Amino acid sequence: MRNAIVVREGLRGEVVERRRRGFWSSLRGKQALAGYLFLLPNLLGFLTFSLFPMAASLFLTFTDWDLASTPKLVGLANFSRMMNDDLFRKTLFNTFYYTFVAVPTGVFMAFCLALLINRKMRGVLIFRLIYFLPNITLMVAAAIVWQWIYQPEFGLVNYLLSLIGIEGPRWCYDSRWAMPAIIIMSNWHGIGYAMLIFLAGLQGIPAELYEAAIVDGASGWQQLRHITVPLLSPATFFVIVTSLIGASQGFDQFYIMTHGGPAFSTTTLVLYIFNNGFQYFKMGYASSMAAVLFVVILVMTLVQMRVAKSWVYGFEA
Amino acid sequence: MGVVSVKPEERGRALISFQMGKRRGKQIGDILTWIVLVSGSVIFVLPFLWMVSSSLKPLREIYVFPPRFIPEKIQLGNYIETWRRLPFHIFFRNSFLVSTCVTGGILFTSSLAGYSFARLRYPGRDQIFLIYGSTMMVPFAVQMIPLFALMNALHLVDTLTGLILPGLCGAWGTFLMRQFMLTIPGELEDAALIDGCNYFSIYWRIILPLCRPVLATLAIFTFMGSWNSFLWPLILISSMKNRTLPLGLAAFQAFVALKTPWHLVMAASVMSVIPVVVIFILGQKYYVQGIVTTGLKGTA
């Protein structure tokens, strides 16, 4: 019995080993050995395929490299070049345009959809499935299908627009309309995911709160404003942060639908990095831009965390 | 303040009268909700219908204005024609092979490391975990160039192995497993230790069976993620025989860029969508649950 107690305490690491034995044969030592062994397969892969590339990328930002020769150290030349690269500025703008239009509209629509689907009535499960279905289709396939839908002469969208007397734009072939076209397609693909998170959050709000509010004479709008929105804020926060991180790395649909065109109006940062690295073999320059992307994501997330305290229910940094 | 002053029976009466008064309001609200949801659904389903309908049309019906949803002549031969032009069975096989290996690898390495982080004490554990966590925000664009160089050095460019290897371990899965394992009470393991179990049998016989739901979630997410993956295969793979499904689709689209035979491209898209839909319907419970757990508990 006493022995068992000692063992249990030893497990939590609270008992100091007094006997003079080697560390690895002590209880704590055995546990440590097991800990390292369990970690080993994952750690090896993590070091080789995640951490090492990240570190190497940091190094490459200070170099000029074409993949074949040895990297040439150039200091901060890549960054000063970026300052004068109009195309880089354009892609940065495109990335922000996409991110800050697609994410707010998508989150708002997902929120409204979740509110509607959360009503207790028949058929909501079917609706849930329908709105979620685009999310599980291959992004590449979805992008190809939408490219056909946006086809100016024979596509579905312009046909539907013609029914109400509107002559549709040339969508993917028009530098003003290509980005909105991709934003619509991306939200069609992504809303279902955000909607599911909102739905789960809605189901976690206790019904008594609404009952109390009703007794107090709160209108539906007031209930939404003062119960639903604040209590859903953790879910909203999660959706916004992950969507921003995802959207700022947009690539697939841009590559498929427009290849970044027309006139670079839909070249995102990742697409530009891809082109620089694997079309023009400017590995150093591409790495520098990737570093900028990382900083953008980091700043966006940190700002979100900072303001979260003021609006996210129960948020602790 | 208001709630405090209301007596219980008054409160009940208010609720009942409110609900009776509200019944008509609710019906109207339900009808409006239905109208909005149904019209929204039409918009969401339309691309799928358009895809299937286009995939069944002969070419001359594709380039017709106004378009018809139901083809005059249903042409199933489009699917065979698509298959004849490109080896879709190879794309499917490659995608399946890569996704299965990656999923298996992730389940194995993440659950082991998750157990290590959640349950065992050793020097440096928390520091290592911190490093894992801090890499989760690094975009793939940062890693892809050195990763390609690494694969080049290992002579793994244009191989399926090169696609699989970087996917075998990940910070996200490790994080998910650790968080779940932290919620399992420790008494069971203590008892097992006293009974002379070693750490591996504790992991294998006690922890893993309890982790079944989170393993299922991780498996589905990883499989779908790998199945969808486009950028890394695009960088690494060049030969037709090593293409995964998204690459094959993209190649088909690029291959026929001029006067695109949309009926064939749509047939290819339909074929690529079907397996995922089947997997989703089979694993829907875990998938939805997974979104909920990763989405809501991720913030806590």
Interface residues (C-beta under 8 A of the other chain):
Chain A: A4 V7 R8 L11 R12 G13 R28 K30 Q31 A32 A34 G35 Y36 F38 L39 P41 N42 L43 L44 G45 F46 T48 F49 S50 L51 F52 P53 M54 A56 S57 L60 L67 L113 L116 I117 R119 M121 G123 F127 I130 Y131 L133 P134 I136 T137 L138 M139 V140 A141 A142 I144 V145 W146 Q147 W148 I149 Q151 E153 F154 L156 Y159 S162 W188 Y193 L196 I197 A200 G201 G204 E211 A212 I214 V215 D216 G217 P234 A235 F237 F238 V239 I245 S248 Q249 F251 D252 Y255 I256 L269 V270 I273 F274 G277 F278 M283 A286 S287 A290 A291 L293 F294 I297 L298 T301 F315
Chain B: G2 V3 V6 R11 A14 L15 F18 G29 D30 T33 W34 V36 L37 G40 S41 I43 F44 V45 L46 P47 F48 W50 M51 S54 I62 Y63 V64 F65 P66 P67 F108 T109 S110 L112 A113 Y115 S116 F117 L120 R121 Y122 P123 R125 I128 I131 Y132 T135 M137 V138 P139 F140 A141 V142 Q143 M144 I145 P146 L147 F148 A149 L150 N152 L165 P166 L168 C169 G170 A171 T174 G186 E189 D190 L193 I194 N198 Y199 F200 Y203 M224 W227 N228 F230 L231 L234 I235 L245 P246 L249 A250 Q253 T260 W262 V265 M266 S269 S272 V273 V276 V277 F280 V288 I291 V292 G295 L296 G298 T299 A300
